[in-house]
Amino acid sequence: MPGDGQGAYKTHRYRDLFAEQGHTAAESRAKIEKAFQQLFHGDGQEECIYFETGANANGTLAYMTDWANNDARTEGMSYGMMIAVELGKKREFDALWNWANTYMLITDAKNPSAGYFAWSMNTDGTPRSTGPAPDGEEYFTMALYFAAHRWGNGKGIYNYQAEADKILRGMRHHADLTGTSPFRVHPGDAPFTPPDHPWPSPNQHRMEAEAKAGGASPQTFRFNRGPHAEEIGPMVEEPHFMIRFVPNLPGGVTDASYHLPAFYELWARWGPVEDRAFWAKAADVSRDFFNRVTGPETGLTPERSNFDGTTVMGFNGEATPFMYDSWRSVSNWSVDYSWWGKDDRETALSDRIQKFLYGQGIDKFADTYTLDGKPTSTRHSTGIVSTTAVGSLAATDGPVAKAFVDALWKTPVPSGEQRYYDGLLYLMSLMHCSGNFRIIEAAQSR
């Protein structure tokens, strides 16, 4: 059994950063509930991202939508489930899990990603992808373990413990499978070929309008539309004890924001016995990895890295920058520090990124940068404000750390086109900073 560290897992004490700045626990709970109600049950055009869409034999179906891109993603589905289990919202949790199993779970045996969840789907349940992204599987797993402990296990897909074990085993032990596209998500589907143009969405329309007004033309990812072979394997890079960006073989890279040592420690205690040592090692590896890939002056993490920590070079020959995925890294290492307290270097990392962004202007820092700190956008996004406030769980206590917590407290619930990613990170960050995002243990888990 790995050591328990000095964090909340051992002490059962969770810092309330808002209380430390004069706000009551009741005020924090009201702010969290307001955000939940708006994002899950608010106005359908401007506020909510959770939509119930009928039922099947397993009960109510619901999805979380990335409103700006017109799709449902495993990222958002799993975040929604995590929020729901932490706040005791069983109806919403079960409805999201039912939709994910019904539409996203890849069941066609000819698809080499079988057993994983397709990372992006249209909200009618038809595919936009036929392969996975591991951050969704990671949050699905953790949310399901918490659900098993909070509500107990039911039958079928609601045997939360069995479902979590199944996903976690697959992440490490998925067979190396090869197939030739086009692939299906389910056996009865038509083969899926990506379109030859971007999916229509508010984000795409905005970028096209900006280009017409004299801005840069939107960068468009071109799908490989012709038949091609793919080899899909585990979601972890076994020799490096790391999560992969995608499970395609051979080769591959990782993404610092996918590294979740706080979760890995729990999987080393609750997961399949044969994999527990692996996850214990992975937690230590991730802590070291954060220190190897952060900018030495900025604390910014690249959106992609090689497994040895070197930077991935993009198609333009430049280093992969700090992008939207990267916002989550500071929260990941800071929650790890809060729950486990095993690596004091995480304090230095939070201090570094907070100092850098504070120096850019607490109310105006950009949301994307080169690793050496040159802004590549003009937006000041709620999502990065929120996750950097979570950084204060690990940061040295002082005016800078307090400024980020205060900024989060004063930020309204996101609405409008960008409310999906900003809103989910905002709500989870409120929960973290108030001490309301906790390890949910079974009565006999220790």
Secondary structure, 3 states (H helix, E strand, C coil): CCCCCCCHHHHCCCCCCCHHHCCCHHHHHHHHHHHHHHHHHCCCCCCCCEEEEEEECCEEEEEECECCCCEEEHHHHHHHHHHHHHHCCHHHHHHHHHHHHHHHECCCCCCCCCCCECCEECCCCCECCCCCCHHHHHHHHHHHHHHHHHHCCCCHHHCHHHHHHHHHHHHHHCCCEEEECCECCCCCCCCECCCCCCCCCHHHHHHHHHHHCCCCCCCCCCCCCCCCEEEECCCEEHHHCEECCCCEECCCCECHHHCCHHHHHHHHHHCCHHHHHHHHHHHHHHHHHHHHHCCCCCCCCCCCECCCCCECECCCCCECCECCCCHHHHHHHHHHHHHHCCCCHHHHHHHHHHHHHHHHCCCCCCCCECCCCCECCCCCCHHHHHHHHHHHHCCCCCHHHHHHHHHHHHCCCCCCCCHHHHHHHHHHHHHHHCCCCCCCCCCCCC
